[in-house]
């Protein structure tokens, strides 16, 4: 999201607050990754281990 401009970094708090007001939760990417019985293939997709 941050592209190196001053305004992007300065706007982040407002952007996050507005997203949360709409009912969304901000989570870490690592919280979205299945850790057991899954692997990530060459395309970056999580697939169930066989």
C-alpha positions in Angstrom: 0.0 0.0 0.0 2.8 2.4 0.8 4.4 3.6 -2.4 7.0 5.9 -1.0 5.1 9.1 -1.0 4.6 11.2 2.1 0.8 11.3 1.8 0.4 7.5 1.7 2.1 7.0 5.0 0.3 9.9 6.6 -3.1 8.6 5.5 -2.7 5.1 6.7 -4.3 5.7 10.2 -7.4 7.3 8.6 -7.6 4.5 6.0 -7.4 1.7 8.6 -10.0 3.5 10.8 -12.4 3.8 7.9 -12.0 0.2 7.0 -12.7 -0.9 10.6 -15.8 1.4 10.7 -17.2 -0.7 7.8 -16.9 -3.8 9.9 -13.6 -5.2 8.6 -10.8 -6.5 10.8 -7.2 -5.9 10.1 -5.2 -9.1 10.5 -1.6 -10.2 9.8 -1.0 -12.3 6.6 0.5 -15.0 8.8 -2.9 -15.3 10.6 -4.5 -16.2 7.2 -2.1 -19.0 6.4 -3.1 -22.6 7.3 -0.1 -24.1 9.1 -1.0 -27.7 9.4 -1.7 -30.2 6.6 -1.2 -27.5 3.9 1.6 -26.5 1.6 2.1 -23.5 -0.7 2.6 -24.5 -4.3 4.8 -22.7 -7.0 1.9 -20.3 -7.7 1.7 -19.2 -4.1 -1.6 -21.1 -3.5 -2.2 -23.1 -0.3 -3.2 -26.6 -1.1 -4.1 -29.5 1.2 -1.3 -32.0 1.5 -2.2 -35.4 0.2 
